[in-house]
Amino acid sequence: MHQTVLLREAVDALVTNPSGFYVDGTFGRGGHSLAILDQLDDNGQLLGVDKDPQAAVTAAQLQKVEKRFSFFHGSFAQLQGKFEEMGVETVDGILLDLGVSSPQLDEASRGFSFLNDGPLDMRMDTSRGETAAQWIAAASVEEIASVLRE
Ligand SMILES: C[S@@+](CC[C@H](N)C(=O)[O-])C[C@H]1O[C@@H](n2cnc3c(N)ncnc32)[C@H](O)[C@@H]1O
C-alpha cells in the first residue's frame, strides 16, 4: 500500500482558499488529492495529473463520485496548455510530490525496483515512449554518461 508522505503538512500549507482551484500534479494513488478535497468547499476544484496509467485508473474511479475533481493523463509539464484549454486564469496552488510512487517500485515489471528483477522499462507512462532498455541499446557512451551525470 502506498503511504502518502507529509500528507497533513503539505495539504495544510497548500489550501488557503477552500473555494479555490488547486492542482495535484503528481496524483499517484490520490492520497494528497483526497486530503485536498477534504479541505475544499462545494465551490472548490481540484485537477489531478499523472503520467502513470495506473494512477489514471484510480483517478477515473474518484471522478465518478467526486464532481469537484477532474483529471488528465499526462505530464505536469503540459499544465499551461491544459489551463488555456480549460479557460483557467488563476490557480490557488499546485502540489508536486516528485519521484516514483511505491506501487511503481513494488511492481518489478516497471523496471524501477532494486529488490526484484524485472525488464529495464523505467517509464512513468507505460502507454507511450521507449523503454530504458530500448534507449540504452541505441544511445552512445557519451549520452549514457551525460544522463547518469545529470
Ligand atoms: C511520489 S508519487 C505521488 C504520490 C501521491 N502524492 C499520492 O499521495 O498517492 C509521484 C507520482 O508522480 C508521477 N509523475 C512523475 N513524473 C511526472 C510528470 N512529469 N508528470 C506527471 N506525473 C508524474 C508518478 O507517476 C507518480 O505517480
The ligand as an ORCA input file, in Angstrom:
! r2SCAN-3c Opt
* xyz 0 1
  C       5.548     10.093     -5.058
  S       4.308      9.700     -6.237
  C       2.938     10.678     -5.796
  C       2.081     10.046     -4.726
  C       0.822     10.826     -4.418
  N       1.110     12.125     -3.827
  C      -0.108     10.034     -3.509
  O      -0.433     10.525     -2.420
  O      -0.517      8.927     -3.893
  C       4.898     10.517     -7.682
  C       3.975     10.395     -8.887
  O       4.429     11.346     -9.849
  C       4.167     10.821    -11.128
  N       4.997     11.573    -12.074
  C       6.338     11.540    -12.230
  N       6.734     12.416    -13.179
  C       5.588     13.031    -13.609
  C       5.325     14.055    -14.588
  N       6.310     14.612    -15.286
  N       4.043     14.445    -14.761
  C       3.037     13.879    -14.040
  N       3.217     12.900    -13.120
  C       4.488     12.491    -12.921
  C       4.497      9.350    -10.997
  O       3.843      8.601    -11.990
  C       3.986      9.044     -9.577
  O       2.673      8.524     -9.624
*
